[in-house]
Amino acid sequence: MQPDLSAVMVRDADVRIRPLARHTPVFTSTSINRAAGVEVHFKCENLQRGGAFKIRGASNLIFSIPEEDLPRGVVAFSSGNHAQAVAIAAERAGTKATIVMPVDAPRGKLDATRNHGARVVTYDRKTESREAIADRILKETGATLVPPFDHPLVMAGQGTAALELLQVIPQLDALIAPIGGGGLLAGCATIAKALDPEIRIFGAEPERANDTFLSLQAGRRVEIPQPDTIADGLRAPQPGAFTFPVLQRHVEKVLLVSEQEIRETVKFLLMRMKLLVEPSGAVAAAAVLHHKLPKNVRSIGVILSGGNLDFEDLARY
Amino acid sequence: MQPDLSAVMVRDADVRIRPLARHTPVFTSTSINRAAGVEVHFKCENLQRGGAFKIRGASNLIFSIPEEDLPRGVVAFSSGNHAQAVAIAAERAGTKATIVMPVDAPRGKLDATRNHGARVVTYDRKTESREAIADRILKETGATLVPPFDHPLVMAGQGTAALELLQVIPQLDALIAPIGGGGLLAGCATIAKALDPEIRIFGAEPERANDTFLSLQAGRRVEIPQPDTIADGLRAPQPGAFTFPVLQRHVEKVLLVSEQEIRETVKFLLMRMKLLVEPSGAVAAAAVLHHKLPKNVRSIGVILSGGNLDFEDLARY
């Protein structure tokens, strides 16, 4: 039985992950505030080690593994950023990582994972089950599974992004983050509400991967068909068993953005802010820049959650 | 008669420009240190207001104009970043800017200059003299000329980039910046040597725009034919009358990089650091990442001087 996610766990994570996770910068731009019609503070997880927030959750779990279990290694399945994060954290912890990745994951993400000494096992997203493959490896090795989002230690680790943001900018009307499986937003909402019960929490999803939007509407976890969106990190077909109740408790609304709005935002952040943000990482910014927030939100923290994409994909925009 | 550039002038500039110029972040990455074989600290002037360091020098000069002269406006000629900077600083000072720009300047730079209320006068780099056009406007209007580099107040303003860098990272073996007309490096070298007489100063130029390299070798200002390099901000055909003696005094060596090395570095900084840096802004980084430094330099501050380029140009890389 896992403990429930709490603000204390986020604070503990904030100490535990420090050998590895960077305090990423927060950027504010008056010209972008004008464009967005709201005071926007970007938390730049694209500048995080491994190029995404995922190192926070992965290292929080891996650094919590009892010493006697470490030699049996860790296993993860991931479309990319979580894979790199687990590889980096396992390397630092001195244990072996096996990562189950879709064969069509961005080349850069596959390479980066291998570069950190992980063994990569690829599978076909259309015909194979990554859970089944991971299960088999777990049984063979006795390794520890590092889930991409649905684990309290992973959620708590991700929450440190919001903790850092609110340490720099303590007064915010609202906070918004992209939702894949919901680990990032669950962790961030938990610590943000503990620091300021009045803060409003928003999530952002692609229209084409609106599983959490539908789930919150239905009041239960809804599974959608395998989503087809350029935001490859947000393709989880349903929120997690652990993340969903946390999102239900804290999230005021999930804002939906189109593929075109995501693409425009990646380009806007690149050309105007000089920051490379991947499609998944730009979804929350897309919602804000395309005026999807309620009008009375005057200041917001926006998590730019990652920056890993292939140059060839970017050049096609 | 202009006063000689001094460290005190850089410190004065540091106060004067503050309403406008940002303290840009300094980024360090252990994986990049490994790749470069030296401890590298990037000063991110691509994240500066206006997307380049130029706002520092432009605002230092414009904010020094006597109040009775302000209504007659300011004039500048520039291939781009200086143009935007003068437009922004003039807007803030409440005066009118006229900018003489090459007709083939990047579209984004032309637009950004106009967006800040400046009047843009275009000319053909092959057949017209921007100096002659600027001269005519100055005579007609009585405006103040804001030179792109060859003025002590402009050089002093640019030097604040190094002052900020050394406030964050006080112990550095060396400092390197790109050289166009030499204003940035002259200002940076002056304050850096005042703070630490032992610090070693390097410049970086494209092989195809090696006017300062040749001038330092010859011991006098050498003019080269109009350089053809993707580093469009470094096309000044000779160092300035004010900047050259300062560079002669402080610069140990000018490191040269090929067009291919510049392109690779732009891509490397984008994909690995998630930072958009324009070709001119990446020239100093290119020299360091391509191992052109003397072997005994163990730590260096590298100025990433700007981040303005057209998406279409980037996509072609």
Interface residues (C-beta under 8 A of the other chain):
Chain A: P25 F27 N46 L47 G51 G108 K267 L270 M271 M273 K274 L275 L276 V277 G307 F311 L314 A315 R316 Y317
Chain B: P25 F27 N46 L47 G51 G108 K267 L270 M271 M273 K274 L275 L276 V277 G307 F311 L314 A315 R316 Y317
